[in-house]
């Protein structure tokens, strides 16, 4: 089986965690027995020199992480790269030889997608994707299958619109073979990696809007370190010039590190997670407000590494058992109680975290279930 996987890493090559989103899926399809072509959209701002350096880095990263993928490139609007970018595979030939196009990035010209015999889209931003389409920010090209990591979309009474489409559920995934269990000391911090501020807002039907950033999500929980006797650390993508904001967080008891120190490459990102005691993180306000049951791909990397996670409740996740390894909170007090639970029996929570990753989120298992729906 030949799968063409649409990724979007060239424009954010310094994002090690961002890269793992696509790599986990690519490794899952590879371990399920598929030949993988890694298709990237190339930003218009790229010069041939920038493209060449990023292409080499991408090729090396895939190789060092055990994914023997072919590479292909296209502009997002479907235009073929000029000859200045060098000899490249012909998209039409890739489409003709592929059994399936898997799109994890949403935006891709219909002139490209229609060349594939069978195509599937995976919604990893449930609620937000539907909001973007409803508001007219972009349109989705037609697909044969629409998957979402939310198991709530389409259920009676749920507020997220279906867009008139039939949505199949898929769990998000992590390549458990690439993310083995690692040890940490009791003094190791609970961590997370995140962007802090952005010009991102969700506009409601009545014209009101709210800020949809991690900063806004963290605000109700910023007093948490004062309730704990263990360190909590935020590795943030934040403008270093925001000295007052960084100082405010530190005065509240948070350890702060630039995300560029810990996630410049996939290996750096992995090392940071695996030396952590576990994860503490909130979600963007939209995931909470829309009750999508969203769970972060980053959280799965912690789970696979045997690191328990304390993360914000985003609505029911019916296919996951909570309480051991994965603890979700609605209030600051509930989050603090979860830390006490981990302190009381960390080994059990650590083992349960790994079990969740292996039994539900393992990339090969997820890929096989995905392909059963498409080809079953």
C-alpha positions in Angstrom: 0.0 0.0 0.0 1.2 3.5 -0.9 0.2 6.4 1.3 0.9 10.0 0.5 1.0 12.0 3.8 0.5 15.7 3.6 2.6 17.4 6.3 3.5 21.1 6.9 6.9 21.4 8.6 9.1 23.3 6.2 7.8 26.7 7.3 8.3 25.9 11.0 11.4 23.8 10.8 12.5 24.9 14.3 9.4 23.4 15.8 10.5 20.0 17.1 7.1 19.3 18.7 5.3 20.4 15.6 7.3 17.9 13.6 6.3 15.0 15.8 2.6 15.5 15.0 3.2 14.4 11.5 6.1 12.0 12.2 3.9 9.9 14.6 1.4 9.4 11.9 4.0 8.7 9.3 5.6 6.1 11.5 2.2 4.5 12.2 1.5 4.0 8.5 5.0 2.7 8.0 4.7 0.2 10.8 1.3 -0.9 9.4 3.1 -1.9 6.3 2.6 1.1 4.0 5.1 2.8 1.8 5.0 6.5 2.7 5.5 9.5 0.5 5.9 12.7 2.7 4.3 15.6 0.8 5.2 19.1 2.0 3.7 22.5 0.9 6.5 25.0 0.3 5.9 28.6 1.5 6.0 31.2 -1.3 8.6 33.2 0.7 11.2 30.4 0.3 14.2 31.0 -2.0 15.7 27.9 -3.7 18.6 28.1 -1.2 16.2 28.1 1.8 14.3 25.2 0.3 17.4 23.2 -0.3 18.6 23.5 3.3 15.2 22.7 4.8 14.7 19.8 2.4 18.1 18.3 3.5 17.2 18.8 7.2 13.8 17.2 6.6 15.3 14.2 4.8 17.9 13.7 7.6 15.2 13.9 10.4 13.1 11.3 8.7 16.1 9.0 8.3 17.3 9.4 11.9 13.8 8.6 13.2 13.4 5.5 11.1 10.9 6.6 8.5 12.1 5.7 5.0 9.7 8.1 3.2 10.0 9.5 -0.3 9.8 13.3 -0.4 7.5 15.4 -2.6 6.8 19.2 -2.7 4.2 21.5 -4.0 2.9 25.0 -3.3 -0.3 25.1 -1.3 -2.3 26.5 -4.1 -1.3 23.6 -6.3 1.3 25.3 -8.4 4.3 23.2 -9.3 7.7 24.5 -8.0 9.8 26.2 -10.6 12.9 24.7 -12.1 15.0 26.9 -9.8 14.1 24.5 -7.0 15.7 21.6 -8.8 14.4 18.3 -10.2 11.4 17.1 -8.1 9.0 14.2 -8.2 5.9 14.8 -10.4 2.8 15.1 -8.2 0.6 13.6 -10.9 2.7 10.4 -10.9 2.7 10.3 -7.1 -1.1 10.6 -7.1 -1.5 7.9 -9.7 0.7 5.4 -7.7 -0.8 6.3 -4.3 -3.6 4.3 -2.8 -4.5 7.1 -0.4 -3.8 10.8 0.3 -3.9 11.6 4.0 -4.2 15.3 4.7 -3.3 16.6 8.2 -3.0 20.2 7.2 -6.5 21.0 5.7 -5.4 23.5 3.1 -4.6 22.0 -0.3 -5.8 23.0 -3.7 -8.6 20.9 -5.2 -6.5 20.8 -8.3 -4.1 18.6 -6.4 -6.4 16.5 -4.2 -8.6 15.5 -7.2 -5.7 13.8 -8.8 -5.7 11.1 -6.0 -7.9 8.1 -6.4 -8.8 8.1 -2.7 -8.3 10.8 -0.1 -8.9 11.3 3.6 -8.7 14.4 5.9 -7.8 14.2 9.6 -9.2 16.9 11.8 -6.7 17.4 14.7 -8.3 20.7 15.7 -11.9 19.7 16.4 -14.3 22.6 16.8 -11.7 25.1 15.5 -11.6 23.5 12.0 -15.4 23.6 11.8 -15.4 27.2 13.0 -12.8 28.3 10.5 -14.8 26.7 7.6 -18.1 28.1 8.9 -16.7 31.6 9.2 -15.3 31.4 5.6 -11.6 31.6 6.5 -11.0 28.8 4.1 -12.9 26.0 2.2 -12.2 22.3 2.4 -11.6 20.5 -0.9 -13.8 17.3 -1.3 -12.5 14.2 0.4 -13.7 10.6 0.4 -13.4 10.3 4.2 -13.4 12.9 7.0 -11.8 11.9 10.3 -11.7 13.8 13.6 -10.0 13.1 16.9 -13.2 14.2 18.6 -15.7 11.4 19.3 -18.5 14.0 19.9 -18.9 15.7 16.5 -22.1 14.5 14.9 -23.7 13.3 18.1 -27.2 14.7 18.8 -27.2 18.0 20.5 -23.4 18.6 20.3 -22.7 22.2 19.3 -19.8 21.6 16.9 -21.3 21.8 13.3 -20.8 18.8 11.0 -20.6 21.0 7.9 -22.9 18.5 6.3 -20.2 15.9 6.4 -20.0 12.4 7.8 -17.2 12.3 10.4 -15.4 9.2 11.4 -13.6 9.1 14.7 -9.9 8.3 15.0 -7.7 8.6 18.1 -4.6 10.8 17.8 -1.4 8.7 17.9 2.1 8.4 19.2 4.8 6.0 18.0 5.3 4.1 21.2 8.4 2.4 19.7 10.0 5.8 19.3 8.9 7.0 22.8 10.0 4.4 25.3 9.5 4.7 29.1 12.2 6.8 30.7 13.0 7.5 34.3 13.1 10.8 36.2 13.9 11.9 39.7 11.3 12.9 42.2 12.8 16.4 42.0 12.2 16.7 38.2 9.7 19.3 37.2 6.3 18.8 35.7 6.5 20.6 32.4 4.8 21.5 29.1 5.9 23.2 25.9 3.7 25.9 24.4 3.3 29.1 22.5 2.1 31.8 24.9 0.7 34.7 22.9 -0.8 35.0 19.4 -3.3 37.0 17.5 -5.9 34.3 17.7 -9.6 34.9 18.5 -12.8 33.0 18.1 -15.8 35.0 16.9 -19.2 33.9 18.2 -22.4 33.9 16.2 -23.6 37.1 18.0 -20.4 38.9 17.0 -18.7 38.6 20.4 -15.2 37.1 20.5 -12.7 35.6 23.0 -8.9 35.2 23.0 -7.9 31.7 22.0 -4.4 31.5 23.3 -2.5 29.4 25.9 -2.0 32.6 27.9 -5.8 33.1 28.2 -6.2 29.4 29.1 -3.6 29.6 31.8 -4.8 32.8 33.5 -7.3 31.0 35.8 -4.6 28.6 37.0 -1.6 30.8 37.4 -1.7 30.6 41.2 -1.2 26.8 41.0 2.5 26.8 42.1 1.5 28.3 45.4 -0.5 25.2 46.1 2.3 22.8 45.3 5.6 21.7 46.9 7.0 20.4 43.6 8.4 22.4 40.6 6.2 23.2 37.5 7.9 24.6 34.4 6.6 26.2 31.3 8.8 26.1 28.2 7.3 29.0 26.3 7.5 30.5 22.8 7.3 34.1 24.1 9.0 37.3 22.9 12.1 37.8 25.2 11.2 41.4 25.2 8.1 40.6 27.3 10.2 40.9 30.4 7.3 42.0 32.7 5.2 39.0 31.6 8.0 36.6 32.2 8.8 38.1 35.6 5.1 38.0 36.5 5.0 34.2 35.9 8.2 33.7 37.8 6.9 35.6 40.8 3.9 33.4 40.8 6.2 30.4 41.2 6.5 29.1 37.6 9.8 28.1 36.2 10.1 29.6 32.7 12.4 28.5 29.9 12.4 29.6 26.2 10.9 26.8 24.1 13.7 27.4 21.7 16.1 25.8 24.3 14.1 22.6 24.5 12.3 22.0 21.1 14.5 23.3 18.3 14.7 19.8 16.9 12.6 16.6 17.3 15.4 15.1 19.4 15.6 18.1 21.7 11.8 18.1 22.2 11.9 14.4 23.0 14.7 14.7 25.5 12.9 17.5 27.3 9.7 15.5 27.7 11.6 12.4 28.8 13.5 14.1 31.5 10.3 15.6 33.0 8.4 14.1 35.9 5.1 14.5 34.0 3.0 17.1 32.2 0.8 19.9 33.5 -1.0 21.9 30.9 -4.2 23.7 30.0 -6.0 23.8 26.7 -6.9 26.6 24.4 -10.2 28.1 25.6 -12.0 27.0 22.4 -11.4 23.3 23.1 -12.9 23.7 26.6 -15.8 25.9 25.5 -16.7 23.6 22.5 -16.3 20.4 24.6 -14.7 18.6 21.8 -12.8 16.0 23.9 -9.6 17.3 22.3 -6.3 15.8 23.6 -2.9 17.0 22.7 -0.4 15.0 20.6 2.2 16.4 23.1 0.3 14.8 26.0 0.5 11.4 24.2 4.3 11.7 24.1 4.4 12.2 27.8 2.1 9.2 28.3 4.2 6.9 26.1 7.3 7.9 28.0 5.6 6.7 31.3 5.0 10.3 32.4 1.6 10.9 34.1 -0.3 14.0 32.8 -2.5 16.5 34.5 -4.4 18.3 31.7 -7.5 20.5 31.4 -10.9 18.8 30.8 -12.1 19.5 27.3 -15.2 17.4 27.4 -15.9 13.7 27.5 -13.4 11.3 25.9 -15.5 8.2 25.8 -12.8 5.9 24.5 -10.3 6.7 27.4 -10.4 5.7 31.0 -9.3 8.5 33.3 -8.0 8.5 36.8 -4.7 6.7 36.4 -1.9 8.2 34.3 -4.3 10.7 32.7 -5.9 13.1 35.2 -8.1 16.0 33.9 -9.2 19.0 35.9 -11.7 21.8 35.7 -10.6 24.0 38.7 -7.3 25.0 40.2 -8.2 23.0 43.4 -8.9 19.9 41.4 -5.5 20.2 39.6 -3.7 20.6 43.0 -5.5 17.4 44.2 -4.3 15.5 41.2 -0.7 16.4 42.0 -1.2 14.9 45.5 -2.5 11.7 43.8 0.6 11.4 41.7 2.8 12.1 44.7 1.0 9.3 46.7 1.4 6.6 44.0 3.6 7.8 41.2 4.7 4.2 40.0 1.1 3.1 39.4 0.3 6.3 37.5 3.5 6.0 35.4 2.6 2.4 34.4 -0.9 3.4 33.6 0.3 6.3 31.4 2.3 3.9 29.3 -0.6 1.4 29.2 -2.9 4.1 27.8 -0.3 4.9 25.1 0.1 1.3 24.1 -3.5 0.2 24.2 -5.3 3.3 22.7 -2.8 5.7 21.1 -0.1 3.5 19.6 0.5 4.8 16.1 0.5 1.3 14.4 -2.8 0.4 16.1 -4.4 3.8 15.2 -3.1 3.5 11.6 -4.5 0.0 11.2 -7.9 1.1 12.6 -7.9 4.1 10.3 -7.0 2.0 7.2 -9.7 -0.5 8.1 -12.3 2.2 7.9 -10.9 3.5 4.5 -10.4 0.2 2.9 -12.6 -2.1 4.9 
